Amino acid sequence: AGVGRCGQIAGRLLLSSGVKMVVLDHDPDHIETLRKFGMKVFYGDATRMDLLDSAGAAKAEVLINAIDDPQTNLQLSELVKSHFPHLQIIARARDVDHYIRLRQAGVAMPERETFEGALKSGRQALEALGLGRYEARERADLFRHFNTRMVEEMAKGENDPLSRAAAYKRTSAMLSEIITEDREHLSLIQRHGWQGTAEGKHSGEAADEPEVKPSI
């Protein structure tokens, strides 16, 4: 449901993998384009029960909820959880608040739409500032782990700023501590003539890992 900039990419991947799918969208331009590609498309509001029935929701296995409006997106997820509990829902989350509300609605797989792209940009910035590729990837992976842990903790708590701030402070402190220990470990390795490689191993050559340059 929803074939804008997010739904199109997911849909094309499934289509190229030979997956049979049905598309629901309320944009006439999207509908016309998709029909030219021979796709089965239903025009209308995806939160309508009659449209979901006509599209075959009762027989489907997975719903990709890529609707960009958070409220409509959440409404569809809640409707499907209630009337089609067998469906696995993969839902697009606009931001952390939307992610939390989807989790609280029982959606097991929300996907924050900008998270992975932003994380990759941060990792590339670390590399541009002089950090090795392996170390940059390791820190990005750590950040992903602790950030996901944070929003999951928020989803299980109360919907108030104080509890969310407390979860943020706890996970941020843990992440900072681990990265500090990692930097100290890397410094020790370099002093003894070992250099990290992109593969995550170490060579016996003298370390020439550049210092991380200050960012603006």
KENUZA-692665 format. One record per atom (N, C-alpha, C): atom name; residue in one letter; x, y, z. Coordinates in Angstrom, 3 decimals. Example, Ala and Ser with C-alpha at 12.3 -4.5 7.8 and 13.67 -1.06 7.14 Angstrom:
# KENUZA-692665
N; A; 13.190; -5.690; 7.800 $
CA; A; 12.300; -4.500; 7.800 $
C; A; 13.200; -3.300; 7.800 $
N; S; 12.850; -2.250; 7.080 $
CA; S; 13.670; -1.060; 7.140 $
C; S; 12.900; 0.030; 7.870 $
This chain:
# KENUZA-692665
N; A; 0.847; -1.190; 0.000 $
CA; A; 0.000; 0.000; 0.000 $
C; A; 0.881; 1.237; 0.000 $
N; G; 0.662; 2.109; -1.007 $
CA; G; 1.491; 3.301; -1.121 $
C; G; 2.688; 3.036; -2.013 $
N; V; 2.720; 3.690; -3.182 $
CA; V; 3.843; 3.455; -4.105 $
C; V; 4.524; 4.769; -4.465 $
N; G; 4.837; 5.550; -3.450 $
CA; G; 5.618; 6.761; -3.650 $
C; G; 7.095; 6.404; -3.716 $
N; R; 7.955; 7.310; -3.269 $
CA; R; 9.402; 7.101; -3.377 $
C; R; 9.886; 5.900; -2.579 $
N; C; 9.186; 5.543; -1.518 $
CA; C; 9.581; 4.396; -0.696 $
C; C; 8.990; 3.092; -1.235 $
N; G; 7.688; 3.096; -1.469 $
CA; G; 7.014; 1.887; -1.926 $
C; G; 7.472; 1.408; -3.282 $
N; Q; 7.861; 2.341; -4.158 $
CA; Q; 8.309; 1.964; -5.498 $
C; Q; 9.546; 1.080; -5.453 $
N; I; 10.503; 1.446; -4.611 $
CA; I; 11.757; 0.686; -4.537 $
C; I; 11.504; -0.715; -4.009 $
N; A; 10.722; -0.813; -2.927 $
CA; A; 10.399; -2.127; -2.364 $
C; A; 9.636; -2.969; -3.382 $
N; G; 8.687; -2.343; -4.074 $
CA; G; 7.889; -3.056; -5.061 $
C; G; 8.705; -3.558; -6.232 $
N; R; 9.621; -2.745; -6.714 $
CA; R; 10.459; -3.156; -7.854 $
C; R; 11.369; -4.311; -7.479 $
N; L; 11.870; -4.299; -6.243 $
CA; L; 12.708; -5.411; -5.784 $
C; L; 11.903; -6.705; -5.767 $
N; L; 10.688; -6.648; -5.228 $
CA; L; 9.844; -7.839; -5.177 $
C; L; 9.480; -8.311; -6.580 $
N; L; 9.147; -7.359; -7.446 $
CA; L; 8.755; -7.693; -8.813 $
C; L; 9.900; -8.365; -9.562 $
N; S; 11.105; -7.828; -9.398 $
CA; S; 12.269; -8.409; -10.079 $
C; S; 12.644; -9.767; -9.508 $
N; S; 12.156; -10.054; -8.300 $
CA; S; 12.419; -11.353; -7.666 $
C; S; 11.315; -12.364; -7.962 $
N; G; 10.366; -11.974; -8.802 $
CA; G; 9.305; -12.888; -9.193 $
C; G; 8.170; -13.015; -8.202 $
N; V; 8.061; -12.069; -7.274 $
CA; V; 6.994; -12.118; -6.269 $
C; V; 5.712; -11.519; -6.851 $
N; K; 4.617; -12.242; -6.728 $
CA; K; 3.323; -11.728; -7.174 $
C; K; 2.789; -10.759; -6.123 $
N; M; 2.399; -9.582; -6.578 $
CA; M; 1.911; -8.605; -5.606 $
C; M; 0.775; -7.776; -6.177 $
N; V; 0.011; -7.201; -5.271 $
CA; V; -1.099; -6.319; -5.604 $
C; V; -0.806; -4.964; -4.974 $
N; V; -1.030; -3.913; -5.735 $
CA; V; -0.711; -2.565; -5.258 $
C; V; -1.979; -1.775; -4.970 $
N; L; -1.983; -1.055; -3.844 $
CA; L; -3.083; -0.155; -3.491 $
C; L; -2.528; 1.257; -3.380 $
N; D; -3.149; 2.199; -4.079 $
CA; D; -2.689; 3.585; -4.016 $
C; D; -3.838; 4.511; -4.402 $
N; H; -3.766; 5.760; -3.923 $
CA; H; -4.835; 6.716; -4.216 $
C; H; -4.394; 7.798; -5.187 $
N; D; -3.169; 7.661; -5.739 $
CA; D; -2.657; 8.643; -6.695 $
C; D; -2.903; 8.138; -8.118 $
N; P; -3.743; 8.816; -8.911 $
CA; P; -4.055; 8.361; -10.270 $
C; P; -2.828; 8.218; -11.166 $
N; D; -1.853; 9.119; -10.996 $
CA; D; -0.636; 9.050; -11.816 $
C; D; 0.148; 7.775; -11.527 $
N; H; 0.271; 7.430; -10.249 $
CA; H; 0.960; 6.196; -9.872 $
C; H; 0.236; 4.981; -10.451 $
N; I; -1.079; 4.988; -10.348 $
CA; I; -1.885; 3.866; -10.818 $
C; I; -1.673; 3.636; -12.306 $
N; E; -1.734; 4.715; -13.085 $
CA; E; -1.596; 4.603; -14.539 $
C; E; -0.222; 4.074; -14.922 $
N; T; 0.806; 4.569; -14.259 $
CA; T; 2.175; 4.123; -14.550 $
C; T; 2.348; 2.645; -14.233 $
N; L; 1.860; 2.212; -13.088 $
CA; L; 2.006; 0.818; -12.673 $
C; L; 1.236; -0.134; -13.582 $
N; R; 0.087; 0.302; -14.043 $
CA; R; -0.696; -0.545; -14.949 $
C; R; 0.016; -0.754; -16.279 $
N; K; 0.776; 0.236; -16.704 $
CA; K; 1.549; 0.101; -17.944 $
C; K; 2.612; -0.979; -17.814 $
N; F; 3.049; -1.218; -16.579 $
CA; F; 4.036; -2.269; -16.331 $
C; F; 3.368; -3.623; -16.092 $
N; G; 2.058; -3.662; -16.257 $
CA; G; 1.335; -4.920; -16.123 $
C; G; 1.060; -5.348; -14.703 $
N; M; 1.128; -4.420; -13.762 $
CA; M; 0.894; -4.772; -12.363 $
C; M; -0.590; -4.693; -12.023 $
N; K; -1.008; -5.511; -11.084 $
CA; K; -2.390; -5.497; -10.615 $
C; K; -2.530; -4.389; -9.583 $
N; V; -3.352; -3.397; -9.906 $
CA; V; -3.429; -2.201; -9.074 $
C; V; -4.877; -1.897; -8.689 $
N; F; -5.063; -1.494; -7.431 $
CA; F; -6.373; -1.058; -6.947 $
C; F; -6.274; 0.409; -6.554 $
N; Y; -7.205; 1.188; -7.067 $
CA; Y; -7.214; 2.621; -6.786 $
C; Y; -8.169; 2.926; -5.631 $
N; G; -7.685; 3.692; -4.662 $
CA; G; -8.557; 4.098; -3.567 $
C; G; -7.840; 4.170; -2.233 $
N; D; -8.607; 4.359; -1.192 $
CA; D; -8.110; 4.484; 0.178 $
C; D; -7.831; 3.095; 0.752 $
N; A; -6.571; 2.827; 1.057 $
CA; A; -6.173; 1.495; 1.538 $
C; A; -6.750; 1.158; 2.905 $
N; T; -7.296; 2.144; 3.605 $
CA; T; -7.885; 1.860; 4.921 $
C; T; -9.354; 1.432; 4.814 $
N; R; -9.857; 1.315; 3.605 $
CA; R; -11.228; 0.835; 3.406 $
C; R; -11.249; -0.692; 3.405 $
N; M; -12.098; -1.266; 4.212 $
CA; M; -12.185; -2.722; 4.318 $
C; M; -12.579; -3.373; 2.999 $
N; D; -13.506; -2.761; 2.260 $
CA; D; -13.937; -3.363; 0.998 $
C; D; -12.801; -3.421; -0.012 $
N; L; -11.926; -2.406; 0.007 $
CA; L; -10.788; -2.391; -0.910 $
C; L; -9.768; -3.459; -0.523 $
N; L; -9.524; -3.608; 0.768 $
CA; L; -8.603; -4.644; 1.243 $
C; L; -9.128; -6.034; 0.892 $
N; D; -10.430; -6.233; 1.041 $
CA; D; -11.039; -7.516; 0.679 $
C; D; -10.892; -7.788; -0.814 $
N; S; -11.176; -6.781; -1.635 $
CA; S; -11.085; -6.936; -3.090 $
C; S; -9.653; -7.200; -3.536 $
N; A; -8.692; -6.606; -2.831 $
CA; A; -7.283; -6.775; -3.189 $
C; A; -6.730; -8.128; -2.754 $
N; G; -7.508; -8.883; -1.974 $
CA; G; -7.076; -10.222; -1.572 $
C; G; -6.276; -10.276; -0.293 $
N; A; -6.539; -9.350; 0.631 $
CA; A; -5.789; -9.327; 1.889 $
C; A; -5.938; -10.623; 2.675 $
N; A; -7.075; -11.285; 2.533 $
CA; A; -7.319; -12.521; 3.285 $
C; A; -6.393; -13.652; 2.852 $
N; K; -5.889; -13.577; 1.603 $
CA; K; -5.023; -14.636; 1.085 $
C; K; -3.552; -14.225; 1.022 $
N; A; -3.282; -12.956; 1.231 $
CA; A; -1.901; -12.460; 1.147 $
C; A; -1.080; -12.923; 2.346 $
N; E; 0.235; -12.853; 2.212 $
CA; E; 1.140; -13.253; 3.296 $
C; E; 1.805; -12.052; 3.957 $
N; V; 2.118; -11.034; 3.153 $
CA; V; 2.862; -9.878; 3.663 $
C; V; 2.210; -8.589; 3.166 $
N; L; 2.160; -7.599; 4.031 $
CA; L; 1.726; -6.258; 3.638 $
C; L; 2.887; -5.297; 3.835 $
N; I; 3.286; -4.613; 2.762 $
CA; I; 4.245; -3.515; 2.895 $
C; I; 3.426; -2.234; 2.978 $
N; N; 3.411; -1.642; 4.141 $
CA; N; 2.672; -0.405; 4.371 $
C; N; 3.634; 0.760; 4.175 $
N; A; 3.655; 1.309; 2.949 $
CA; A; 4.593; 2.382; 2.614 $
C; A; 3.900; 3.735; 2.494 $
N; I; 2.727; 3.866; 3.081 $
CA; I; 1.991; 5.136; 3.047 $
C; I; 2.784; 6.202; 3.796 $
N; D; 2.927; 7.384; 3.175 $
CA; D; 3.799; 8.400; 3.771 $
C; D; 3.159; 9.175; 4.921 $
N; D; 1.849; 9.330; 4.926 $
CA; D; 1.191; 10.042; 6.019 $
C; D; 1.168; 9.164; 7.270 $
N; P; 1.815; 9.590; 8.366 $
CA; P; 1.923; 8.744; 9.563 $
C; P; 0.585; 8.280; 10.133 $
N; Q; -0.409; 9.175; 10.159 $
CA; Q; -1.691; 8.818; 10.759 $
C; Q; -2.420; 7.759; 9.926 $
N; T; -2.434; 7.942; 8.601 $
CA; T; -3.074; 6.957; 7.722 $
C; T; -2.316; 5.643; 7.754 $
N; N; -0.992; 5.748; 7.795 $
CA; N; -0.128; 4.570; 7.877 $
C; N; -0.451; 3.757; 9.134 $
N; L; -0.550; 4.448; 10.264 $
CA; L; -0.861; 3.790; 11.533 $
C; L; -2.274; 3.206; 11.514 $
N; Q; -3.197; 3.943; 10.932 $
CA; Q; -4.588; 3.478; 10.845 $
C; Q; -4.683; 2.178; 10.050 $
N; L; -3.960; 2.110; 8.918 $
CA; L; -3.963; 0.891; 8.104 $
C; L; -3.346; -0.271; 8.871 $
N; S; -2.242; -0.021; 9.555 $
CA; S; -1.576; -1.082; 10.324 $
C; S; -2.501; -1.642; 11.397 $
N; E; -3.193; -0.761; 12.104 $
CA; E; -4.119; -1.200; 13.157 $
C; E; -5.294; -1.982; 12.569 $
N; L; -5.788; -1.534; 11.424 $
CA; L; -6.909; -2.205; 10.761 $
C; L; -6.523; -3.617; 10.330 $
N; V; -5.344; -3.733; 9.738 $
CA; V; -4.873; -5.039; 9.264 $
C; V; -4.592; -5.973; 10.439 $
N; K; -3.991; -5.452; 11.506 $
CA; K; -3.734; -6.280; 12.692 $
C; K; -5.037; -6.830; 13.262 $
N; S; -6.083; -6.028; 13.188 $
CA; S; -7.368; -6.425; 13.751 $
C; S; -8.133; -7.407; 12.868 $
N; H; -8.164; -7.159; 11.558 $
CA; H; -9.007; -7.950; 10.653 $
C; H; -8.250; -9.020; 9.863 $
N; F; -6.939; -8.845; 9.710 $
CA; F; -6.137; -9.828; 8.976 $
C; F; -4.887; -10.170; 9.796 $
N; P; -5.061; -10.775; 10.963 $
CA; P; -3.934; -11.015; 11.879 $
C; P; -2.854; -11.936; 11.314 $
N; H; -3.172; -12.688; 10.257 $
CA; H; -2.180; -13.585; 9.658 $
C; H; -1.144; -12.820; 8.843 $
N; L; -1.470; -11.595; 8.442 $
CA; L; -0.577; -10.819; 7.582 $
C; L; 0.637; -10.294; 8.347 $
N; Q; 1.821; -10.525; 7.793 $
CA; Q; 3.033; -9.912; 8.337 $
C; Q; 3.096; -8.481; 7.808 $
N; I; 3.243; -7.522; 8.705 $
CA; I; 3.251; -6.114; 8.297 $
C; I; 4.667; -5.551; 8.362 $
N; I; 5.122; -5.036; 7.224 $
CA; I; 6.382; -4.293; 7.171 $
C; I; 5.981; -2.846; 6.906 $
N; A; 6.131; -1.996; 7.909 $
CA; A; 5.583; -0.639; 7.814 $
C; A; 6.670; 0.422; 7.770 $
N; R; 6.479; 1.364; 6.905 $
CA; R; 7.355; 2.532; 6.813 $
C; R; 7.079; 3.457; 7.998 $
N; A; 8.134; 3.848; 8.698 $
CA; A; 7.993; 4.771; 9.831 $
C; A; 8.619; 6.109; 9.464 $
N; R; 7.869; 7.160; 9.615 $
CA; R; 8.336; 8.497; 9.230 $
C; R; 9.434; 9.001; 10.161 $
N; D; 9.295; 8.726; 11.454 $
CA; D; 10.261; 9.190; 12.448 $
C; D; 10.173; 8.291; 13.679 $
N; V; 10.912; 8.641; 14.724 $
CA; V; 10.947; 7.807; 15.930 $
C; V; 9.575; 7.707; 16.578 $
N; D; 8.862; 8.818; 16.665 $
CA; D; 7.536; 8.794; 17.285 $
C; D; 6.598; 7.859; 16.522 $
N; H; 6.643; 7.921; 15.208 $
CA; H; 5.807; 7.041; 14.373 $
C; H; 6.229; 5.581; 14.563 $
N; Y; 7.533; 5.340; 14.619 $
CA; Y; 8.059; 3.987; 14.854 $
C; Y; 7.503; 3.424; 16.167 $
N; I; 7.562; 4.235; 17.214 $
CA; I; 7.091; 3.796; 18.534 $
C; I; 5.604; 3.460; 18.500 $
N; R; 4.819; 4.291; 17.852 $
CA; R; 3.373; 4.048; 17.779 $
C; R; 3.054; 2.784; 16.976 $
N; L; 3.828; 2.525; 15.941 $
CA; L; 3.643; 1.292; 15.172 $
C; L; 3.970; 0.069; 16.022 $
N; R; 5.060; 0.154; 16.780 $
CA; R; 5.436; -0.970; 17.649 $
C; R; 4.358; -1.202; 18.704 $
N; Q; 3.844; -0.120; 19.248 $
CA; Q; 2.798; -0.243; 20.270 $
C; Q; 1.492; -0.769; 19.685 $
N; A; 1.332; -0.623; 18.361 $
CA; A; 0.147; -1.155; 17.683 $
C; A; 0.336; -2.623; 17.303 $
N; G; 1.526; -3.169; 17.612 $
CA; G; 1.771; -4.582; 17.350 $
C; G; 2.512; -4.881; 16.067 $
N; V; 3.009; -3.839; 15.384 $
CA; V; 3.767; -4.051; 14.145 $
C; V; 5.183; -4.487; 14.505 $
N; A; 5.573; -5.662; 14.037 $
CA; A; 6.874; -6.222; 14.415 $
C; A; 8.026; -5.637; 13.609 $
N; M; 7.730; -5.142; 12.402 $
CA; M; 8.818; -4.711; 11.524 $
C; M; 8.625; -3.303; 10.956 $
N; P; 8.631; -2.267; 11.794 $
CA; P; 8.638; -0.907; 11.239 $
C; P; 10.041; -0.606; 10.702 $
N; E; 10.105; 0.199; 9.671 $
CA; E; 11.399; 0.575; 9.090 $
C; E; 11.459; 2.091; 8.979 $
N; R; 12.375; 2.707; 9.744 $
CA; R; 12.514; 4.162; 9.678 $
C; R; 13.082; 4.556; 8.322 $
N; E; 12.376; 5.409; 7.621 $
CA; E; 12.662; 5.631; 6.209 $
C; E; 14.012; 6.281; 5.917 $
N; T; 14.547; 7.089; 6.824 $
CA; T; 15.821; 7.762; 6.541 $
C; T; 16.981; 7.222; 7.372 $
N; F; 16.722; 6.268; 8.254 $
CA; F; 17.731; 5.860; 9.234 $
C; F; 18.988; 5.277; 8.583 $
N; E; 18.815; 4.277; 7.717 $
CA; E; 19.985; 3.615; 7.138 $
C; E; 20.785; 4.551; 6.240 $
N; G; 20.100; 5.421; 5.488 $
CA; G; 20.802; 6.378; 4.640 $
C; G; 21.598; 7.376; 5.465 $
N; A; 21.009; 7.851; 6.559 $
CA; A; 21.699; 8.800; 7.437 $
C; A; 22.891; 8.144; 8.125 $
N; L; 22.722; 6.889; 8.514 $
CA; L; 23.803; 6.158; 9.173 $
C; L; 24.977; 5.959; 8.214 $
N; K; 24.664; 5.654; 6.962 $
CA; K; 25.723; 5.483; 5.960 $
C; K; 26.449; 6.800; 5.716 $
N; S; 25.715; 7.909; 5.710 $
CA; S; 26.343; 9.221; 5.532 $
C; S; 27.295; 9.525; 6.684 $
N; G; 26.873; 9.202; 7.905 $
CA; G; 27.736; 9.405; 9.062 $
C; G; 28.990; 8.562; 8.990 $
N; R; 28.824; 7.314; 8.555 $
CA; R; 29.968; 6.414; 8.405 $
C; R; 30.943; 6.948; 7.349 $
N; Q; 30.413; 7.440; 6.226 $
CA; Q; 31.273; 7.994; 5.181 $
C; Q; 31.998; 9.242; 5.672 $
N; A; 31.323; 10.029; 6.519 $
CA; A; 31.958; 11.221; 7.079 $
C; A; 33.127; 10.843; 7.990 $
N; L; 32.950; 9.781; 8.797 $
CA; L; 34.040; 9.309; 9.656 $
C; L; 35.242; 8.884; 8.820 $
N; E; 34.969; 8.199; 7.704 $
CA; E; 36.055; 7.772; 6.818 $
C; E; 36.742; 8.979; 6.187 $
N; A; 35.941; 9.981; 5.766 $
CA; A; 36.506; 11.188; 5.162 $
C; A; 37.364; 11.965; 6.153 $
N; L; 37.042; 11.834; 7.451 $
CA; L; 37.804; 12.519; 8.497 $
C; L; 39.030; 11.730; 8.944 $
N; G; 39.256; 10.570; 8.319 $
CA; G; 40.485; 9.834; 8.573 $
C; G; 40.353; 8.519; 9.295 $
N; L; 39.160; 8.124; 9.723 $
CA; L; 38.993; 6.844; 10.412 $
C; L; 38.997; 5.710; 9.394 $
N; G; 39.597; 4.579; 9.768 $
CA; G; 39.653; 3.429; 8.867 $
C; G; 38.270; 2.893; 8.537 $
N; R; 38.156; 2.234; 7.381 $
CA; R; 36.844; 1.736; 6.945 $
C; R; 36.252; 0.730; 7.925 $
N; Y; 37.092; -0.158; 8.433 $
CA; Y; 36.597; -1.176; 9.365 $
C; Y; 36.075; -0.537; 10.647 $
N; E; 36.862; 0.410; 11.184 $
CA; E; 36.456; 1.064; 12.428 $
C; E; 35.178; 1.892; 12.233 $
N; A; 35.078; 2.562; 11.073 $
CA; A; 33.878; 3.361; 10.791 $
C; A; 32.645; 2.470; 10.697 $
N; R; 32.808; 1.326; 10.033 $
CA; R; 31.679; 0.397; 9.915 $
C; R; 31.296; -0.164; 11.280 $
N; E; 32.304; -0.462; 12.100 $
CA; E; 32.048; -1.014; 13.431 $
C; E; 31.278; -0.011; 14.296 $
N; R; 31.655; 1.249; 14.214 $
CA; R; 30.968; 2.268; 15.013 $
C; R; 29.537; 2.494; 14.512 $
N; A; 29.354; 2.435; 13.200 $
CA; A; 28.001; 2.569; 12.648 $
C; A; 27.125; 1.407; 13.106 $
N; D; 27.700; 0.208; 13.124 $
CA; D; 26.949; -0.969; 13.588 $
C; D; 26.588; -0.840; 15.067 $
N; L; 27.531; -0.324; 15.855 $
CA; L; 27.266; -0.106; 17.282 $
C; L; 26.150; 0.914; 17.477 $
N; F; 26.223; 1.986; 16.688 $
CA; F; 25.193; 3.019; 16.807 $
C; F; 23.823; 2.447; 16.451 $
N; R; 23.766; 1.651; 15.381 $
CA; R; 22.499; 1.039; 14.973 $
C; R; 21.932; 0.186; 16.106 $
N; H; 22.802; -0.626; 16.706 $
CA; H; 22.372; -1.525; 17.779 $
C; H; 21.792; -0.742; 18.957 $
N; F; 22.518; 0.272; 19.411 $
CA; F; 22.073; 1.003; 20.599 $
C; F; 20.900; 1.930; 20.297 $
N; N; 20.850; 2.465; 19.082 $
CA; N; 19.719; 3.311; 18.732 $
C; N; 18.438; 2.490; 18.638 $
N; T; 18.544; 1.297; 18.055 $
CA; T; 17.382; 0.406; 17.985 $
C; T; 16.951; -0.010; 19.382 $
N; R; 17.929; -0.283; 20.225 $
CA; R; 17.635; -0.638; 21.613 $
C; R; 16.903; 0.500; 22.317 $
N; M; 17.329; 1.724; 22.028 $
CA; M; 16.709; 2.891; 22.655 $
C; M; 15.243; 3.036; 22.252 $
N; V; 14.958; 2.971; 20.940 $
CA; V; 13.570; 3.177; 20.506 $
C; V; 12.675; 2.012; 20.932 $
N; E; 13.253; 0.811; 21.029 $
CA; E; 12.466; -0.324; 21.522 $
C; E; 12.121; -0.133; 23.005 $
N; E; 13.078; 0.408; 23.750 $
CA; E; 12.832; 0.694; 25.169 $
C; E; 11.764; 1.773; 25.313 $
N; M; 11.818; 2.772; 24.441 $
CA; M; 10.805; 3.827; 24.456 $
C; M; 9.421; 3.272; 24.132 $
N; A; 9.375; 2.337; 23.183 $
CA; A; 8.094; 1.760; 22.766 $
C; A; 7.432; 0.967; 23.893 $
N; K; 8.250; 0.421; 24.794 $
CA; K; 7.715; -0.368; 25.908 $
C; K; 7.341; 0.500; 27.109 $
N; G; 7.773; 1.770; 27.083 $
CA; G; 7.523; 2.650; 28.218 $
C; G; 6.317; 3.542; 28.023 $
N; E; 6.269; 4.586; 28.826 $
CA; E; 5.164; 5.539; 28.756 $
C; E; 5.427; 6.544; 27.635 $
N; N; 4.345; 7.045; 27.040 $
CA; N; 4.481; 8.029; 25.965 $
C; N; 4.620; 9.445; 26.527 $
N; D; 5.689; 9.655; 27.285 $
CA; D; 5.915; 10.991; 27.825 $
C; D; 7.377; 11.375; 27.630 $
N; P; 7.674; 12.670; 27.505 $
CA; P; 9.030; 13.144; 27.226 $
C; P; 10.066; 12.707; 28.257 $
N; L; 9.691; 12.634; 29.528 $
CA; L; 10.655; 12.303; 30.580 $
C; L; 11.175; 10.874; 30.451 $
N; S; 10.280; 9.913; 30.213 $
CA; S; 10.719; 8.522; 30.094 $
C; S; 11.538; 8.322; 28.826 $
N; R; 11.177; 9.025; 27.761 $
CA; R; 11.945; 8.916; 26.519 $
C; R; 13.329; 9.540; 26.680 $
N; A; 13.398; 10.664; 27.391 $
CA; A; 14.689; 11.312; 27.634 $
C; A; 15.589; 10.418; 28.473 $
N; A; 15.006; 9.724; 29.439 $
CA; A; 15.783; 8.815; 30.289 $
C; A; 16.346; 7.661; 29.470 $
N; A; 15.543; 7.110; 28.564 $
CA; A; 16.005; 6.018; 27.697 $
C; A; 17.126; 6.501; 26.789 $
N; Y; 16.991; 7.715; 26.277 $
CA; Y; 18.019; 8.294; 25.409 $
C; Y; 19.336; 8.456; 26.160 $
N; K; 19.270; 8.986; 27.380 $
CA; K; 20.484; 9.212; 28.172 $
C; K; 21.183; 7.895; 28.505 $
N; R; 20.401; 6.872; 28.868 $
CA; R; 20.990; 5.576; 29.224 $
C; R; 21.736; 4.957; 28.043 $
N; T; 21.074; 4.877; 26.903 $
CA; T; 21.692; 4.216; 25.748 $
C; T; 22.838; 5.046; 25.180 $
N; S; 22.718; 6.370; 25.217 $
CA; S; 23.794; 7.234; 24.719 $
C; S; 25.045; 7.084; 25.570 $
N; A; 24.866; 6.990; 26.886 $
CA; A; 26.003; 6.815; 27.790 $
C; A; 26.701; 5.485; 27.538 $
N; M; 25.924; 4.429; 27.326 $
CA; M; 26.497; 3.113; 27.052 $
C; M; 27.264; 3.116; 25.736 $
N; L; 26.691; 3.750; 24.704 $
CA; L; 27.351; 3.817; 23.399 $
C; L; 28.651; 4.603; 23.489 $
N; S; 28.623; 5.741; 24.172 $
CA; S; 29.828; 6.570; 24.318 $
C; S; 30.930; 5.817; 25.048 $
N; E; 30.554; 5.059; 26.067 $
CA; E; 31.533; 4.289; 26.838 $
C; E; 32.201; 3.225; 25.968 $
N; I; 31.409; 2.527; 25.165 $
CA; I; 31.958; 1.470; 24.309 $
C; I; 32.868; 2.057; 23.241 $
N; I; 32.462; 3.170; 22.622 $
CA; I; 33.285; 3.785; 21.579 $
C; I; 34.582; 4.327; 22.172 $
N; T; 34.526; 4.877; 23.383 $
CA; T; 35.743; 5.359; 24.048 $
C; T; 36.708; 4.203; 24.297 $
N; E; 36.183; 3.076; 24.782 $
CA; E; 37.016; 1.891; 25.001 $
C; E; 37.598; 1.391; 23.688 $
N; D; 36.806; 1.451; 22.620 $
CA; D; 37.255; 1.002; 21.307 $
C; D; 38.393; 1.881; 20.798 $
N; R; 38.278; 3.198; 21.014 $
CA; R; 39.326; 4.121; 20.577 $
C; R; 40.615; 3.884; 21.352 $
N; E; 40.488; 3.624; 22.648 $
CA; E; 41.674; 3.354; 23.465 $
C; E; 42.348; 2.057; 23.029 $
N; H; 41.525; 1.050; 22.691 $
CA; H; 42.055; -0.230; 22.227 $
C; H; 42.789; -0.048; 20.902 $
N; L; 42.195; 0.736; 19.982 $
CA; L; 42.814; 0.981; 18.688 $
C; L; 44.130; 1.722; 18.854 $
N; S; 44.165; 2.691; 19.779 $
CA; S; 45.385; 3.449; 20.030 $
C; S; 46.495; 2.538; 20.543 $
N; L; 46.148; 1.584; 21.407 $
CA; L; 47.118; 0.633; 21.945 $
C; L; 47.677; -0.246; 20.830 $
N; I; 46.797; -0.702; 19.948 $
CA; I; 47.224; -1.538; 18.820 $
C; I; 48.202; -0.774; 17.942 $
N; Q; 47.893; 0.489; 17.645 $
CA; Q; 48.735; 1.290; 16.765 $
C; Q; 50.106; 1.552; 17.387 $
N; R; 50.145; 1.755; 18.700 $
CA; R; 51.426; 1.999; 19.372 $
C; R; 52.341; 0.788; 19.293 $
N; H; 51.748; -0.408; 19.154 $
CA; H; 52.536; -1.626; 19.066 $
C; H; 52.752; -2.073; 17.618 $
N; G; 52.448; -1.187; 16.667 $
CA; G; 52.778; -1.472; 15.277 $
C; G; 51.800; -2.352; 14.544 $
N; W; 50.534; -2.346; 14.966 $
CA; W; 49.516; -3.138; 14.262 $
C; W; 48.483; -2.201; 13.678 $
N; Q; 48.056; -2.511; 12.466 $
CA; Q; 47.145; -1.621; 11.756 $
C; Q; 45.857; -2.338; 11.395 $
N; G; 44.715; -1.710; 11.709 $
CA; G; 43.430; -2.282; 11.314 $
C; G; 43.272; -2.259; 9.804 $
N; T; 42.619; -3.269; 9.252 $
CA; T; 42.360; -3.334; 7.817 $
C; T; 40.868; -3.292; 7.569 $
N; A; 40.505; -3.108; 6.304 $
CA; A; 39.083; -3.040; 5.937 $
C; A; 38.372; -4.341; 6.219 $
N; E; 39.120; -5.451; 6.234 $
CA; E; 38.510; -6.755; 6.473 $
C; E; 38.338; -7.050; 7.952 $
N; G; 38.853; -6.166; 8.803 $
CA; G; 38.682; -6.374; 10.233 $
C; G; 39.810; -7.187; 10.844 $
N; K; 40.883; -7.469; 10.065 $
CA; K; 42.035; -8.193; 10.585 $
C; K; 43.139; -7.182; 10.851 $
N; H; 44.298; -7.661; 11.250 $
CA; H; 45.402; -6.749; 11.503 $
C; H; 46.648; -7.238; 10.778 $
N; S; 47.388; -6.289; 10.225 $
CA; S; 48.651; -6.627; 9.570 $
C; S; 49.781; -6.344; 10.540 $
N; G; 50.955; -6.886; 10.273 $
CA; G; 52.074; -6.689; 11.173 $
C; G; 52.934; -5.514; 10.804 $
N; E; 52.468; -4.679; 9.880 $
CA; E; 53.239; -3.529; 9.464 $
C; E; 53.047; -2.384; 10.447 $
N; A; 53.929; -1.423; 10.366 $
CA; A; 53.817; -0.264; 11.249 $
C; A; 52.508; 0.458; 10.995 $
N; A; 51.886; 0.873; 12.062 $
CA; A; 50.583; 1.521; 11.929 $
C; A; 50.730; 2.907; 11.331 $
N; D; 49.879; 3.212; 10.356 $
CA; D; 49.888; 4.550; 9.787 $
C; D; 48.468; 5.092; 9.692 $
N; E; 47.615; 4.628; 10.611 $
CA; E; 46.226; 5.096; 10.632 $
C; E; 46.229; 6.588; 10.933 $
N; P; 45.667; 7.412; 10.039 $
CA; P; 45.697; 8.860; 10.272 $
C; P; 44.830; 9.257; 11.448 $
N; E; 45.190; 10.372; 12.051 $
CA; E; 44.365; 10.893; 13.132 $
C; E; 43.043; 11.381; 12.555 $
N; V; 41.993; 11.249; 13.344 $
CA; V; 40.689; 11.725; 12.899 $
C; V; 40.686; 13.241; 12.918 $
N; K; 40.372; 13.838; 11.763 $
CA; K; 40.372; 15.288; 11.647 $
C; K; 39.135; 15.871; 12.303 $
N; P; 39.227; 17.080; 12.791 $
CA; P; 38.033; 17.695; 13.393 $
C; P; 36.997; 18.013; 12.332 $
N; S; 35.730; 17.825; 12.683 $
CA; S; 34.639; 18.158; 11.773 $
C; S; 34.195; 19.586; 12.019 $
N; I; 33.576; 20.176; 11.013 $
CA; I; 33.114; 21.564; 11.153 $
C; I; 31.885; 21.613; 12.044 $
